Amino acid sequence: MKRGQMNLSFGMIFSIILIVIFLVFGFYAIKAFLKFQDSATKGKFFDELKADVDRVWKSAESSQERTYFLPSKIVSVCFVDFSSSAIGRDAGIYSELKKTYYGTENLVLYPIGSSEVESIRINNIDLIEMTKNENPFCIETNKGKLILTLSKNFNDALVTVKR
C-alpha cells in the first residue's frame, strides 16, 4: 500500500496567504468606512439642528416639525440642564449623561459611548422651559429617525423643542 503525498508549491502557499491578507484588509476597510459614515451622519445632524434652531429663533413666530437621521445605535437624544437636578421619566440616566458634561453642553446622544462626539451645545433653545418637568428631556429615535418640533411664539425669546 502506498501512501499519498500532498505537495503544495511555494506559489500556491503564497497565493493563499495573499488571499487571506486581502480579505482581512477588505473587512477592515469596510468597517472603517461604516464608522466614517456614522460620524458624518452625526455631524450632519448637529449642523442641521443648529441651523434649524437658529432659523426659528430669528423668525418672529414659527412652529415646524423636522425629521433628522442618526446612526441606528443612537437610542435617544437628550436635552439636559446640568445646573439643575434630575426629574421625570429619564432621571435614572442623568448621572450617566453627566459624564459627558464639560461646562457648556446641553444636548447628549444616548447611549454613552455610541459615538466619538457624545454631547454638544445648541444655542438659542429654552432649556429651562424644556426641562422643567423632565430633566433630562429625552426624545427616542425610531431606527435612526428622529422627529422634533421646533417652536417659538411671538412673545418667546428662545426656541422650544418638543416631541
N, C-alpha and C positions, 0 to 999 in steps of 0.2 A: 504494500500500500504506500502510495506516495502522498506526501502532504503538499498542499498548495502553498505557494508563497506569493504574497502580495507585495508588489514593488510600486512605490509611488515615486515618481521623478521629482527632482528639486523644483522644477517649473510648476508641477501640479500643487505641491505643498505651498509654494509661494503664492500661487493664484488663490488658494483657499484663504490664506492669511489676508491677502489684499481684499477679498470679498468681505470678510468679517470686519476689517477696518473701515471699509466704505459704508457698510450697514450701520456700524456704531456711530460714525461721523454723521450719517444721514439722519438718524434718530435724534442725535444731539442738536443738529441744525434745526430740525422741525420744532423741537421743544423750545429752542431759543427764539425762533420766530413767533411761536404762540405766546411766549412770555412778553415779547415786544408788542404784540397785538393787544394784550391785556393792558399794558402800560399806556399805549396810545389811546385806547378806549377810555381809560380813567382820566387821562389828560384832556381829552375832548369833552368829557362830561363836566369836569371842573371849569373849563373855559366857557362852555355853553351856558352853564348855570350862572356863572358870574356875569356874563353878558346879558342874559335874560333878566336877572335881578336888577342890574343897572338900568336896563331899558324900562322896566316897570317903575323903578324908583324915580326916573327922570320924567315920567308922564304924570299928569295931574291925577288921573284915576284910571285904574286898569285891573283886569282880572283875566288871567289866561291860564289854560291848562297846557302843560308841556310834557312831552314824553322824552325821556333820556335812556340811554343804553349803557350798561355796565357789564363787566365780566360776570359770568354766572356764579362765581364763587362769592361774590358780594351779596349778602343776605339782606342787609338793610343799610339805609343812610340815616345817620342820626345827627340832629342839631342839638348841641349841648351847651348849656350855660354853666361853665365850670366855676363860676363865682357863687352859685347857689347850690343847695343840697338836692339830692335825688328824690323825685316823687313820681308816682304814676306807674303805669304797667311795665315799663322797661327800666325801672330803678335798679334792678338786680345787676345790670351790666354797666352801671355808672362807674364803678371803681375800675373796671377793665378799660373803659373808654378813657378814663382819666390818665392812663399810662401814655396816651398819645398827645397829651396837652403840654405844650412848651411855652405858653404865655399868651397866644392870641387866637388859637384855633377855635372854631365853633361848629365845624362840620366834620364828622368822623365816619369812615366806612367800616362796617361791621360784617364779619368777624375780624378782630385784630389779627394782623399777620397775613391777611389775604392779599396785601399789596405792599409795594415799597412806600408809596405815599399814602398814609392812612388818615391824615387829618389836614384840613386847610382852613383858612379864614374866608368867609363870604361877607363882604361889606354890604351895608345898607339893608340889612334884614332886622326885623323887630324881634330879636331873640327873647326878650323879656316876655312879650306877649305870647310867643310861640311855646315857651316852656313854663308858663305859669301853672298849668295843670299837669303837664308831663315833662319831666326833665330826667333823662334825655327824651327828646321828641323824635322817635324813630319812624321811618317810613319804609315798609318792606318792599323788596323788589320781587318781580314775578319773572323768573328765568332770565334775569338780566335787564328787564324792562322796568323803569321807574316812572311813575306818573305823579307830577307835582302840580299844584295850583298856586300860582304867584298872584297875589292881590295887593292892591293899595287903594284905599278910599281917598276921597278928596281932602279930608282933614288929617290923614295919616302922613307922618314924616318918613316912615320906613315901610319896607315890603314885608308882608306876612306870607309864609309858606304853609300850605295846607295839604292834607292828604287828598 
